[in-house]
Amino acid sequence: MVNPFTNDISFSSVLKAIENMIPADLMKNFEGIYVGEFEDFNKKDRPFNAVFKDGAIYVSNDQDDSEDLIDDIIHEISHSIEEEEELNDIIYGDAALESEFLAKRRSLYHLLDKPTINMGYYLNPEYDEEFDKHIYNDLGYNYIRNVSSGLFYSPYAITSLKEYWANGFENYLLGDPFKLRDLSPVLYKKVAAVLNTEKEDY
């Protein structure tokens, strides 16, 4: 731990909770979890609480509570999973997840009152800073949340294909998996395949 938490959080309890949710063989693609204040959290126009970088997970010491910290770490673990070739192939190999994601992006574009950039940005599955600013600053998450509620689990899932995956992974474990299944059936199946499990039906 580089810097202490600003709130009363038991790091050991958080790690134990995560270990109970995620199989050990899915947590071998990062060398450690570092807590503190890091420059990467302030490099863009909006703040970030966590990042997976250079084989390690970095999380902010300024967390609302244990649940907030668990959410951040699980999100970054999902990015570390992408680093393993076999799992990356399960997630992206057949291009089904990308097809689902881009179809949703295309639908979102036509639902917007005022898209401030052209359709081409919506059809690029990779992270693009201009598109990120468009969603976060120009349109705003409150507006996007209302418009995209029938397409994406949350606004952040719109950011890129990789964030679509990570958002699905965390909400399969921490959110409403059945909502995820109904909104994004391919994403749901990919997470279930990686975790080698599937939530029981209603």
Salt bridges, closest charged atoms under 4 A:
ASP40 OD1 - LYS43 NZ 3.11
ASP40 OD2 - LYS53 NZ 3.05
ASP45 OD2 - LYS133 NZ 3.66
GLU82 OE1 - HIS79 ND1 3.07
GLU82 OE2 - LYS162 NZ 3.76
ASP94 OD1 - LYS190 NZ 2.95
GLU129 OE2 - LYS133 NZ 3.80
ASP132 OD1 - ARG46 NH2 2.75
GLU163 OE1 - HIS75 NE2 2.82
GLU163 OE1 - HIS79 NE2 3.18
GLU170 OE2 - HIS75 ND1 2.41
ASP182 OD1 - ARG181 NE 3.77
ASP201 OD1 - ARG181 NH1 3.08
